[in-house]
């Protein structure tokens, strides 16, 4: 397990302090930690448990219950591919295969360079647009392997330009 930086621990403390005493603070704190750090480290769960008077196991249970929470740092760019029935029937497996081929990452993991994460999700509620991919929060309906390959290429090109600057 990686050790958190002092800055990350300070961010967690600030989030916890901000929400102590509010109704339903556990989920609010978890959302804020994930928004700030990109994931929820175990240290944050422990601090949240102590601040709210619930067990660390209960906080961990909340994190594991909700699919939007993660205990693993994500890549800079997150690609979600819907595997709901409509998307799967319309070819979402081909989208996943293309992401793996283009980024070298596997399902529900992050590429070695830390640039991409690939998450297989269940229904995203856009069945009429199947198959659906979500890249960095942007929904791409009627997605094809070519479209997803072009998006990944665009992101890689942007990242190269950032490195030059």
C-alpha positions as CSV (number, residue, x, y, z in Angstrom):
1,X,0.0,0.0,0.0
2,X,1.4,3.4,-0.9
3,X,1.9,6.1,1.7
4,X,-0.1,9.3,1.3
5,X,1.7,12.6,1.1
6,X,1.3,15.2,3.9
7,X,-0.7,17.3,1.5
8,X,-3.1,14.5,0.8
9,X,-3.6,13.8,4.5
10,X,-4.2,17.5,5.1
11,X,-6.8,17.5,2.3
12,X,-8.6,14.5,3.9
13,X,-8.5,16.3,7.4
14,X,-10.0,19.4,5.8
15,X,-12.8,17.5,4.2
16,X,-13.6,15.6,7.3
17,X,-13.6,18.7,9.5
18,X,-15.9,20.5,7.0
19,X,-18.6,17.9,7.2
20,X,-18.6,16.8,10.8
21,X,-22.0,17.2,12.3
22,X,-23.9,17.3,8.9
23,X,-26.6,14.7,8.2
24,X,-25.3,11.7,6.3
25,X,-21.6,12.9,6.5
26,X,-20.0,9.6,5.5
27,X,-21.1,9.6,1.9
28,X,-20.6,13.4,1.5
29,X,-17.0,13.0,2.9
30,X,-16.3,10.0,0.6
31,X,-17.5,11.9,-2.4
32,X,-15.3,14.9,-1.5
33,X,-12.2,12.8,-0.9
34,X,-12.6,11.0,-4.2
35,X,-13.2,14.3,-6.0
36,X,-10.0,15.7,-4.5
37,X,-7.7,12.7,-4.6
38,X,-9.2,10.6,-7.5
39,X,-9.8,7.7,-5.1
40,X,-10.5,6.9,-1.5
41,X,-7.4,5.7,0.4
42,X,-7.8,3.5,3.5
43,X,-6.4,6.3,5.7
44,X,-9.4,8.5,4.6
45,X,-11.9,5.8,5.5
46,X,-10.3,5.5,9.0
47,X,-10.4,9.3,9.5
48,X,-14.0,9.4,8.4
49,X,-15.0,6.5,10.7
50,X,-13.4,8.2,13.7
51,X,-15.0,11.6,12.9
52,X,-18.5,10.2,12.4
53,X,-18.5,7.6,15.1
54,X,-19.1,4.6,12.9
55,X,-16.8,1.7,12.4
56,X,-14.1,1.6,9.7
57,X,-15.7,-1.6,8.5
58,X,-19.0,0.3,7.9
59,X,-17.2,3.1,5.9
60,X,-15.4,0.4,3.9
61,X,-18.8,-1.3,3.3
62,X,-20.2,2.0,1.9
63,X,-17.2,2.4,-0.4
64,X,-17.5,-1.1,-1.7
65,X,-21.3,-0.9,-2.1
66,X,-21.3,2.1,-4.4
67,X,-19.7,1.5,-7.8
68,X,-18.6,5.1,-8.2
69,X,-16.2,4.8,-5.3
70,X,-12.7,3.4,-5.8
71,X,-9.9,2.5,-3.5
72,X,-7.4,2.4,-6.3
73,X,-5.9,5.5,-8.0
74,X,-7.3,6.0,-11.5
75,X,-5.4,7.0,-14.6
76,X,-5.4,10.6,-15.8
77,X,-8.1,9.7,-18.3
78,X,-10.9,7.3,-17.4
79,X,-12.7,5.3,-20.0
80,X,-15.9,3.6,-19.0
81,X,-17.6,1.1,-21.4
82,X,-21.1,0.0,-20.7
83,X,-21.7,-3.7,-20.6
84,X,-25.4,-3.5,-20.0
85,X,-27.5,-5.8,-22.1
86,X,-28.3,-3.3,-24.9
87,X,-24.7,-2.1,-25.2
88,X,-23.3,-5.6,-25.0
89,X,-25.6,-6.8,-27.8
90,X,-24.7,-3.8,-29.9
91,X,-20.9,-4.4,-29.6
92,X,-19.5,-3.0,-26.5
93,X,-17.0,-5.9,-26.2
94,X,-15.4,-4.6,-29.4
95,X,-15.0,-1.2,-27.7
96,X,-13.3,-2.8,-24.7
97,X,-11.0,-4.8,-27.0
98,X,-10.0,-1.6,-28.8
99,X,-9.3,0.3,-25.6
100,X,-7.1,-2.6,-24.4
101,X,-5.3,-2.7,-27.8
102,X,-4.7,1.1,-27.8
103,X,-3.8,1.7,-24.1
104,X,-2.4,-1.6,-22.9
105,X,-4.7,-1.5,-19.8
106,X,-7.0,-4.3,-18.7
107,X,-10.6,-4.1,-17.6
108,X,-10.9,-2.3,-14.2
109,X,-7.3,-1.3,-14.1
110,X,-4.9,1.4,-15.1
111,X,-2.3,1.5,-17.9
112,X,1.4,1.2,-16.8
113,X,2.0,4.9,-17.7
114,X,-0.9,6.0,-15.5
115,X,-2.5,7.7,-18.4
116,X,-5.7,5.5,-18.9
117,X,-8.0,3.6,-16.7
118,X,-10.6,1.2,-18.3
119,X,-13.7,0.5,-16.3
120,X,-16.4,-1.9,-17.4
121,X,-19.7,-0.6,-16.1
122,X,-23.3,-1.8,-16.0
123,X,-26.1,0.0,-17.6
124,X,-25.6,3.8,-17.8
125,X,-29.2,4.5,-18.8
126,X,-28.5,5.4,-22.4
127,X,-29.7,2.2,-24.0
128,X,-31.1,4.0,-27.0
129,X,-27.5,5.1,-27.8
130,X,-26.0,1.7,-27.4
131,X,-23.1,0.9,-27.4
132,X,-22.0,3.7,-25.0
133,X,-18.6,4.7,-23.8
134,X,-17.8,7.5,-21.4
135,X,-14.4,9.1,-21.7
136,X,-13.5,11.6,-19.0
137,X,-17.2,12.1,-18.3
138,X,-18.1,12.7,-21.9
139,X,-20.8,10.3,-23.1
140,X,-20.2,8.8,-26.6
141,X,-23.3,7.1,-27.9
142,X,-23.4,4.8,-30.9
143,X,-19.7,4.3,-30.3
144,X,-17.6,2.2,-32.6
145,X,-14.0,0.9,-32.2
146,X,-12.9,3.5,-34.7
147,X,-14.5,6.3,-32.7
148,X,-12.9,5.1,-29.5
149,X,-9.5,4.7,-31.2
150,X,-9.7,8.2,-32.5
151,X,-10.6,9.6,-29.1
152,X,-7.6,7.7,-27.5
153,X,-5.3,9.0,-30.3
154,X,-6.6,12.6,-29.6
155,X,-5.9,12.2,-25.9
156,X,-2.4,10.8,-26.5
157,X,-1.6,13.6,-29.0
158,X,-2.8,16.2,-26.4
159,X,-0.6,14.6,-23.7
160,X,2.4,14.7,-26.1
161,X,1.8,18.5,-26.6
162,X,1.6,19.1,-22.9
163,X,5.0,17.4,-22.4
164,X,6.5,19.6,-25.1
165,X,5.3,22.8,-23.4
